[in-house]
Structures are given as C-alpha cells and as structure tokens.
Amino acid sequence: MRYPVVIHKDPDSDYGVTVPDLPGCFSAGSTIDEALSEVAEAIEAHIEGMLLDGEEIPAAGSIESHQSNPDYQEGIWAFVTVDLSKLSGKTRRVNISVPERLLSLMDQYAAQRGETRSGLITRATLEYIAAHAES
C-alpha cells in the first residue's frame, strides 16, 4: 500500500516524517533517505498494532487531500510503499479460481513491481477493503 507522507525539517533537527492517514505514526532520520526508510518501518509497526487491536486500516488518501492542513504547509510530500502482506501473523495456503487471463495480468503486474502473486492479492484486498470501509 502507498501512503503519502510529509517530510519536514527544523534548522536544528533531523528530518521528521508524518503519515497523515495514520494519526500518531511518524518517524525521523538524519537524511531524507533514512527518514523515508524509517517511516516505512513505522508504518508497518503502526498497522501491525492496529491489526492486533482489531482496528480497520484506513485507506491511503491523496496528497491533495492533505495539503490544506496547516500542519503540513512547509513540508515536502512523498509516497512510501509498504508490503502489508507480511503483517499480522502466519500465512495460510488457500485454493482460489481465477480466469487465466486475469492470472496472467496479475503475475505480469506483480513481476514488474518485484512482488509475488500472493503479495499482490493481499495488498489489493487490503486496499479494497480500506477504500470501501468508509462507504
């Protein structure tokens, strides 16, 4: 799942990163690269805690939906991708039926992004549920 994040830096501090769609989720690093890497871990830990608590995972909003927030006015925007398929416990093998053409498209899409078929299905399902939970 891709989350928009806002990077901010005060003159005498490291780079701070806030995840607007996950209240309370933030991180920092001495460089922008380090800060983005650290916030990816923070997102995974935050979502893992939400899953363990039985909370719904909020859908990731767009950068535009957060830009009007005065807390983020001076920030630099970026996206951080996290693999939610590895979160919350052990995996379980299931047998599903999918049309061959769709299976081929899924495998091609996953391969282009360095994902597995299972990871793609898991991520897509979580994103779908999060997007439609608000309906």
C-alpha positions, -999 to 999 in steps of 0.1 A, spaced: 0 0 0 13 35 -8 9 61 19 16 98 13 40 113 38 51 148 46 88 155 53 97 184 75 129 198 89 136 224 115 170 241 114 184 223 144 168 188 139 167 157 118 142 152 91 108 144 105 82 124 86 45 123 94 19 99 79 -13 120 77 -36 89 71 -23 71 102 -26 95 132 2 91 156 25 75 130 57 94 124 95 89 123 128 107 117 162 104 101 194 124 96 189 123 58 158 122 37 165 87 26 170 75 61 138 93 72 118 76 45 132 42 53 125 47 90 89 58 83 83 27 62 92 6 93 70 29 115 40 24 91 44 -13 93 46 -13 131 17 11 134 -5 -10 111 6 -42 128 -6 -28 161 -39 -17 145 -44 -52 131 -37 -68 165 -62 -45 181 -88 -54 155 -89 -19 141 -97 -12 105 -68 0 84 -76 34 69 -74 40 32 -44 60 20 -56 94 9 -41 116 -18 -15 143 -12 -41 168 -24 -65 158 4 -39 167 30 -22 198 15 -47 222 30 -38 211 65 -18 240 81 4 214 99 18 203 66 22 236 48 60 238 49 65 201 42 78 181 12 55 153 0 65 118 -9 50 83 -11 61 54 9 51 18 -1 48 -9 25 41 -46 20 11 -53 42 11 -90 32 38 -98 57 20 -83 86 -1 -99 113 8 -135 117 14 -166 97 3 -172 62 -22 -198 51 -24 -215 17 -57 -213 0 -71 -225 -33 -89 -200 -55 -101 -200 -91 -92 -171 -113 -96 -167 -151 -64 -175 -169 -62 -140 -185 -66 -123 -151 -39 -146 -136 -15 -137 -164 -22 -100 -158 -17 -104 -121 16 -122 -125 29 -97 -150 19 -67 -128 34 -83 -97 67 -92 -115 71 -56 -128 69 -44 -93 91 -70 -76 61 -86 -58 47 -121 -56 12 -130 -67 3 -137 -31 16 -103 -20 -3 -85 -48 -36 -103 -39 -31 -95 -2 -22 -58 -8 -50 -53 -33 -76 -69 -10 -65 -48 20 -66 -16 -2 -100 -26 -15 -114 -32 20 -99 0 33 -113 21 4 -148 6 8 -150 5 46 -159 42 46 -189 36 23 
